[in-house]
């Protein structure tokens, strides 16, 4: 992640996380769920708010999620 992008996420991470969480991603989640078989271990790079990692965990997958922004990691923890 370049420094300009990282600064953007650090500055406005809370608002960005709220937008991520409110987006309709039902089709994405359908595709994700259909793309892997249990008990897959998944690595999500650039997890943002953690929305997709949380979904996959609820489906029973083992997920490791990382992000370059401390602000976004904090959002993902909640």
C-alpha positions in Angstrom: 0.0 0.0 0.0 1.5 3.4 -0.9 1.8 6.2 1.7 -0.9 8.3 0.0 -3.5 5.5 0.2 -2.4 4.6 3.7 -2.8 8.2 4.9 -6.3 8.3 3.3 -7.4 5.3 5.3 -5.8 6.5 8.5 -7.5 9.9 8.2 -11.0 8.8 7.4 -11.0 5.1 8.4 -14.2 5.4 10.5 -16.3 6.8 7.7 -14.8 4.4 5.2 -15.6 1.4 7.5 -19.2 2.6 7.9 -19.6 2.8 4.1 -18.1 -0.7 3.7 -20.5 -2.1 6.4 -23.6 -0.5 4.8 -22.9 -1.7 1.2 -25.0 -4.4 -0.3 -22.5 -7.2 -0.9 -24.9 -10.1 -0.9 -23.8 -11.2 -4.4 -20.1 -11.0 -3.4 -20.8 -13.1 -0.3 -22.6 -15.7 -2.4 -19.7 -15.9 -4.7 -17.2 -16.2 -1.8 -19.2 -18.8 -0.1 -19.5 -20.9 -3.3 -15.7 -20.5 -4.1 -14.3 -22.4 -1.2 -15.0 -25.6 0.6 -14.9 -26.2 4.3 -12.6 -26.4 6.2 -10.6 -24.0 4.0 -8.1 -21.6 5.6 -8.4 -18.1 4.0 -6.1 -15.1 4.0 -7.6 -11.8 3.3 -5.1 -9.0 2.4 -6.6 -5.5 2.8 -9.5 -6.6 5.0 -10.7 -3.1 5.6 -13.6 -3.1 8.0 -13.4 -6.9 8.3 -16.9 -7.3 6.8 -16.0 -10.1 4.4 -13.7 -11.9 6.8 -16.5 -11.9 9.5 -18.9 -13.3 6.9 -16.6 -16.1 6.0 -15.9 -16.9 9.7 -19.7 -17.2 10.2 -19.8 -19.7 7.4 -17.2 -21.8 9.3 -14.0 -20.9 7.5 -10.7 -20.2 9.3 -9.8 -16.6 8.3 -6.7 -14.6 8.8 -7.4 -10.9 7.9 -4.7 -8.2 7.6 -4.7 -4.6 6.6 -2.0 -1.9 6.2 -4.1 0.7 8.1 -4.2 0.5 11.9 -7.5 2.4 11.7 -9.0 -0.3 9.5 -7.7 -3.1 11.7 -9.3 -1.4 14.7 -12.6 -1.3 12.8 -12.2 -4.9 11.9 -11.8 -5.9 15.5 -15.3 -4.6 16.3 
